[in-house]
Amino acid sequence: MKKLVIILTGLSLLLLTPVAIAKEKNSEETKIISVPVGKVINKDYFAAGDIVEISGTVNGDVYAFGGQVLVDGTVNGDLIAAGGLVNVSGDVSQDARVGGGQVTISGKIGRNLTVGGGNVELTNSAIITGGVVAGGGNISLAAVVGKDAKIGAGNLTVSNKINGSIEAGVGVMRLTSKADIGGDLTYWSDQKASIDGSAIVSGKITKKAPPQAAKPKAEAVVGAFAGFNLFLKIVSFISTLVIGLLLIKLFPLYNKETAATLKKRPWVSLGVGAATLILTPIIIVLLFITIVGIPLGLILGALYLISLYLSRIFVIFWAGSWILVKTRGKVHEAWAFIVGLVVYLIITSVPIVGGFVVFFVILFGLGAAILTKKEIYSAARKKELI
């Protein structure tokens, strides 16, 4: 029952009424939220800001999201953190789930670690009592790991004791002279792993070829793909246009406030959006595991998908408004959205670049929408409207 309450609290945090435990200063200033050295919090702690610092002691779970997240204190519970830069050098007594652009783990994790990021470093001062699940572009595994490690990485370096086995899907893998694997090493890669002669692998070393997808002839699919792609773009343009204009018409205040949040608090929006994108599926799975939470899981899943779709609209409106202000000096809301939508579709049509643009647009829009919901909800509560 306690876990269910925690999950429901997380549900409210992510999609309905996020709570930051701190008094916020002027929105133009950097938001620094901290638990200073010597301070003890005897409950779960939720924080979102440009910079989040946990240097004291939290006797409960910690949920920390921001442009920078620093945890060098003690967390006597689970840690869930996401941000552009995340550094965990303190002690976490239970599980840690961390995501960010640059993630460094140099403290002690009492149970399991799940981590994802562009660059992930588990330093040689880190101790992971349980297992590790990690994904990233570059991963340095220099920490002591108590159980198995499951890794997906472009580049992986292992340079410490892994008491269990390693399973890895990698581009390039290196085992240094300090690597000591207590079980098997199984990896999927096009390249043979570089294993130092002094490295220890107690079990079997198995290299497997990555699964190869069937490659149909290009000339047989180019025409169909181009036609289908054009059809999808037309459908996307029309549906986004209709939904966006309806949103502007039915919820003008919320739309304007979300655009204002994007302008004033872009990095906080990015951090909250990334956290929501990563953590909501985890909450949905946990709700399904409880059985009684399946209806809530279905509702949350639907809200999650709807939120991901609508998040683009706020960024498109903000971009269109910015363009009109720069070119005409005034903004007509409908035209702002149309201009932004045209620019968005042009940019997202560019190969590779378009995918990155869509991803970050979703993160910024999702985070800004959640922050605005929180502010509107708080204002309505003060006025006793809800």
N, C-alpha and C positions, 0 to 999 in steps of 0.2 A: 504493500500500500504506500509506503514511504517513497519508493521509486516512482510509482504512478503519479504521486503529487509533484515530484520533481519534474517529471516529464511534462505534466500539464502546465507547470510554471514555465518551463522552457517553451512550450507552445505559445503561451501568451507573450513571452519575450520576443519570439521571432516573427510572429505574424500579426499580433494585435496591439499590444501596448507595452513596448520595450521600456525597461526602467534602468536608468543610470544612477547609481548611488553616489551622487555628488551634487553640490550646488554649482550650476553652470554660470560662468561669467559672460561678458559680452560675446555674442556669437562671432565677432570678427577676431577674437583672440584665440590663441591655441588652447584647446581643452586638455588640461592635465588632470587626470583622476588618479589618486594614489591611496594606498594603505601604507603609511609611513612605518619606519622601523620602530618596534616597540608596541605598536597598536595591535590589539587582538579583536577579531570579529568572530562571534560565536554563532554564525549562521551562514547560509549560502550567500555569495557575493556576486553581484552583476555590475559590470562597468563597461562603458563605451565612451571613447574620446579620441582626440588626436594622439595623445600619449597616455598609456595606462601603466602604472607601476604598482606592483604588489611586493612590498618590502617587509611588511609585517607578517602576522599570523592569521590565517583564516581557518577556523574550525568548521569547515563545510566545503561545498563545491565552489569553484570559482569559474565564472563565465566572463572572459575579458576580450574585448574587440576594439581595435583602433589602428591608426597609422603605425604606431609603435607600441609593442606590448613587452614589458619587462617583468619577469617574475623571479625575484631573487630572495624572496622570503620563504615562508612555510605554508603549504596548503594541505590541511588534514582532510582531504577528500579528493574528488576528481578535479582535473583542470581541463577546461575547454577554452582555447584561445585561438584567435585569428587576427591577422593584420599584415601590413606591408613588411614590417620587420618584427620578428618575435624572438625573444631571448629568454630561455628558461635556465637559470643557474641555481635556483633554490631547490627545496625538497617538496615533492608531491607524494603523498602517502598512498594514493590509489592510482587510477588510470589517468593518462594524459592524452588529449586529442588536440593536435596543434596543426594549424595551416597558415601559410604566409608566403610572401615572395622570397624572403630570406629567413630561415629558421635555424637557430642555434640552440642545442640542448647540451648543457654542461653540468646539470644538477643530478639529483637522484629521483627516479621514478619508482614508486613502490610496487606497481603492478605492470600493466602493459602500456606501450606507447604506440599511438597511431599518429603519423605525421605525413604532411604533404606540402610541397613547396617548389619554387624554382630552384633554389639551392638549399639543401638540408645538411647540416653538420652536427653529428653527435660526437662531441669532443672526448678525449681520453680521460677527462675527469668525470664524465657522466657515468652513471650506473643505472641500468635498466633491469630491474629485478625480474620482470616477466618477459614477454616477447615483444617484438617490434614488427609493425606493418608500416612500410614507408614507400612513398612515391614521389618522384621529383626529377628535375633535369640532371642535377648533379648531387650525389649523395656520398658523404664521407661518414663511414661507420667506424669510428675509433673508440666507441664506448664498450664497456663490458655489458653483454646481454645475457640474461639468465636463462632464456629459453630460445625458441626458434625465431628466425628473422625471415620475413617475406618482403621482397623488395622489387619495385619496378622503377628503373632509372635509365637515363641516357648514359650516364657515367657513374660507376659504383666503385668505391675504394673501401676495403675492409682491412683494419689494422689493429684489432684487439681480440679478446676472447669472446667467442660466441658459444655458449654452453650447449645449444641445440643445433638444429640443422639450418641451412640457408636454402631458400628457394628464390630465384631471382630471374626476372626478365629484363635483360640489359642490352645496351649497345656495346659498351666496353666495361670490363670488370678487371680490377686489380686486387690481388691479395698480397699485402706487404709481408716483410719478414716477421712482423709482430702478430699476424693473423693466426688465430688458433680456433678452429671450428670443431666442436665436440661431436657433431653428427655428420650427416651427408651434405654435400654441396651439389645442388641441382640447379642448372641455369639454362635459359633459353637465349641464344644469341647467334648472330652471324659470325662473330669472331671468337676465337679461342681465348679463354681467360688468361691473363698474365699472372702467374702464381710464382712468388719468390721461392727459391729453394729451401729457405728456412721456415716457410709457412707450414702450419700443421693442419691437416684435414683428417680427422679420425675415421670418418666413414667413407662412402663412395663419392667419387667425383663424376658427375654425369652431365654431359653437354647435349642439349637438344636443339634441333633447328626450330626457329620460329615458325608458326603456322603460316603457310602460304595460301593466299586467296587466289582463286581462279582468275586468270587474266584473259578476258574475252578480247577479240580483235577490236582495235580502236574504231576502225571504219564501220563496224557493225552497230556501234552504240552511240557514236558522236551525234548523229542526227536526232535520235530519240532523246538523248540526254539534254541536248540544247533546247529542244521543244518543251520537254518536261520542266526544265529549269526556268524557261521563260514563263510557262504557265504558273509555276509556283510564285514567281516574282509578281506577276499580275494579281494573283489571289492575295498574296501578302500585302501588296500596296492597297488594294481595295478594302480588305478587312481591317488593316491597321488604320486607314483613313477614317472609315466609318466609326470604329470603336473610339479612336482618339477624339474625333469631333463630338461624339456623344459624351465622353468623359469630361471634355471642356464645358459642354453645355449643362450637364447635370451636376457636376461637382467643380464649379469654377474656383472656389476658394481653395479647396484641397490641391487642385492642379497648380495654382499660382504659388501656394506655400511650398509645395514639393520642389518646384523650380527654384524658389528662393533658397531652399535648403541646399540644393545642388551648388548654387553659387557661393553660399556662405561657408558650407561645411563639406567640401568635396571629399576630403580624405577620410573623415569619419563615415561618410556615406559609403565609400569604398570598403572600409573595414567591416561595417555592419552588413553590407551586401554580401561580402565574401563569407562571413560567418553564417549568415542565413542560408546561403547556397550550400555550404558544406554540412551544417548541423541539422537542417530540417529533415533530410532523408534518414539520418541516424535516429531522430526522434520518431519518425514514422515506423521504422523497423522495430524500435522498442515498444511502441504502442501495439503493433501486431503481435509481438511476443507475449504481451500480457493477456491476450485473447479478449478480455473485457474491453480493451482499448481499441479493438479493430474498427468500430464505427468512427471513433475520433481520428484514427489513422487515415481512414478513407476521406473524412472531411478535410483533414490537414493536407493530405495529398492533393486534393482538388484545389484548395486555397493556394498551395505552393505553386502548382502549374499556372493558375490564373495570375498569381503575383509575378511570376517570371515573364509571362507574356505582356502584362500591363506595364512592367517596369520600363520597357523601351520608350513608351509613350511620353513619360515625363522628361527623359533626356532629349528626345526629339523636339518636344515643345520648347525646352530651355534653349537648345541649339538654334532653332528657328527664331526665337525671340531675340537672341543675341545677334543673329545675322541682320534682322530687320532694324534693330537699334543702331547698328553700325552703318547700315546703308540708307535708311530712311528716317531714323531718329524717333520713330514711333512704332507701336506694336498693335496689330490687330490679331487677337488670339487665334482665330481660325486660320488666317493666312500664315501666322507664325508656325503653326503645326504643319501646314502643307509644305512650306518651304523647308522646314527641318526634315520632314519625311522624304522629300525628294533628294536632299543632300545625303541623308542616311542610306537610302537605297543605292545611290551612286557609289558611295564609299564602300559599302558592304558587298558590292559586286566585284571588287578587286580581289583576286585570289590571295589567299593566306592573310593579307592585311584585313580583309573583310571579316574573317573569323575572329580575329583578335578584337576588332571594333565591336562586334556583336557581344562578345563575352564581357568586355569592360562596360559597355552600355548597360547590360543587364545588372552588373554589380553596382554601378553608381546609382541607377534608377531604383533598384530594389532597396538599397540602403537608405536613400533619401526618402522613399515612400514610407518606410518603417519609422524613421526618425520623425517625419511629419505627423504620422498617425499618433505617435506618442505625445507630441506637443499639443495637438488638437484635443486628444483625449484628456490630457492634464488640464487644459483650459476649460473644457466642458465640465470636468469634475469640480473645479473651483467655483464655477458659476452654478453648480448643482443642476446642470441640464441633463445629466445621466446618473 
